[in-house]
Amino acid sequence: MKETSRDRILKTVNHKEPSELPVDLGSTPCTGITADALYDLNEYLGIDETVRIYDPMQWLSVPNDEVLEWVGTDAIATFLNGARPLPEESVGDVYEEYRRSEGKKYLKPKDVKIETDDDGNEYLFNVNGERMMKRSSNSYYFDDYPLDYTPLKNMDDMSEIEELPHSPLHREWTEADFERLEKNAKWLYENTDYALIASFGGSMFESPTHLRGYEQFLLDVKRNPDFVRGLERMLAEKYKSELEGFLGAIDDYVQIVMLADDMGSQENPLISPKDYEELIHPYMKEVYQYIKDNSDCYILRHSCGAIEPLLDYYIDLGVDILNPVQISAKGMEPEKLKEKYGDELTFWGGGADTQNILPKASPQKVKEHVKKNIEAFAPGGGYVFNQVHNIEPDSLSPFLLPPREVRPSKLTKEFRQLPAHCEYVLDRAVRPKATSWFTTLP
């Protein structure tokens, strides 16, 4: 019986070596491709389809079916919102045309409001109809949360807080949302063989930095630990309440739940392991344990940066899969991670350094880099190929120079095969379809 994409992902997550190297592009908000990069890729491949944007802040696209097939992805997103129209809907039911100031045409969700001023600067509005974020005309992305959005900054006692403010970028989840999520998941499960991923969020570190302000929250960790514990308790209860509806919608169909919490800089964790263990870990573990107790889903944890000192805690949480595996950060070398944590964690990412290699190196250098990373991560299973985080604008341009008639798809079958025991040889460079644009050399 032929191994399906879903089989392939489940096999590797269970640390068994699949017949082919599993690949992802776009199954989560941190394993995808930005809209500008997809625009260029579509143009190169001759795909006449307007790029859809589902995450305006990251300017992140929904990869179209032709690109997913070309890449050979094995996993796909199960969206809570209208990013993926239901079978009974058309794209026009949930998307509308949006033109950037330079003239590029995209599709954005109808419920997302963006305005452009005379200088080409764009403004993203929140659910309350207020300007929330700005993207300058010479910038790729919208700014993160404004510095003045810190609704709990001036509170010193948790008794003053009756309930946590909801992010103004997203409305509260409703039963209708969960019904839509279930419909989406059911259709994808029954009509495709992709492994399905549902992104929940569940931040226990980043959310407090938004609510209190980054500086204030880090001061709280040292000066007001009881406040931190109270805030973490409220977040844990909030997430468990939301997970009841979320897991109820997906558990029969979805294999993986993603939770995200960036906790690392380039050099170190953003909080000491000791402070994390005492103030955050117990409450985070409640949330992760709730998922384990109430679903059969594997947990994928997204956490950028130099987080190696926290990985034993993540394993204790019940994390099955680590992403994005930021190999350019201190202590995140592929060989080291695989040797030390490869029996317990599946690495989902780390295939191509999107900071220093993909946008800057020659195609040949990228090929060598990707091959080396796959050789480190893939043996014995426990690996899904994906670049480190999202593919940025301009990152693909060096690899889209060969003439159109040289199609990467002609090469992908050879590159996708995974030899027994991972005995790689240079003239049969083993790599997944996701890197096929790296291999089209003149």
Sequence and secondary structure as in RCSB ss.txt:
>XXXX:A:sequence
MKETSRDRILKTVNHKEPSELPVDLGSTPCTGITADALYDLNEYLGIDETVRIYDPMQWLSVPNDEVLEWVGTDA
IATFLNGARPLPEESVGDVYEEYRRSEGKKYLKPKDVKIETDDDGNEYLFNVNGERMMKRSSNSYYFDDYPLDYT
PLKNMDDMSEIEELPHSPLHREWTEADFERLEKNAKWLYENTDYALIASFGGSMFESPTHLRGYEQFLLDVKRNP
DFVRGLERMLAEKYKSELEGFLGAIDDYVQIVMLADDMGSQENPLISPKDYEELIHPYMKEVYQYIKDNSDCYIL
RHSCGAIEPLLDYYIDLGVDILNPVQISAKGMEPEKLKEKYGDELTFWGGGADTQNILPKASPQKVKEHVKKNIE
AFAPGGGYVFNQVHNIEPDSLSPFLLPPREVRPSKLTKEFRQLPAHCEYVLDRAVRPKATSWFTTLP
>XXXX:A:secstr
    HHHHHHHHHTT   SB  B SSSSTTSSBBHHHHHHHHHHHT    EEEEETTTTEEE  HHHHHHHT  E
EE  SSTTS  TT  HHHHEEEEE TTS EEEEETT  EEE TTS EEEE TTS EEEEE TT SS  SS TT  
TTTT   GGG SS    TTS    HHHHHHHHHHHHHHHHH   EEEEEEE  SSHHHHHHH HHHHHHHHHH H
HHHHHHHHHHHHHHHHHHHHHHHHHTTT SEEEEE   B SSSBSS HHHHHHHTHHHHHHHHHHHHHH   EEE
EE  SS GGGHHHHHHHT  EEE   TTSTT  HHHHHHHHTTT EEE  SS TTTTTTTS HHHHHHHHHHHHH
HH TTS EEB  SS B TTSSGGGS S TTS GGGTHHHHHB  GGG   GGG    GGGGGGS   
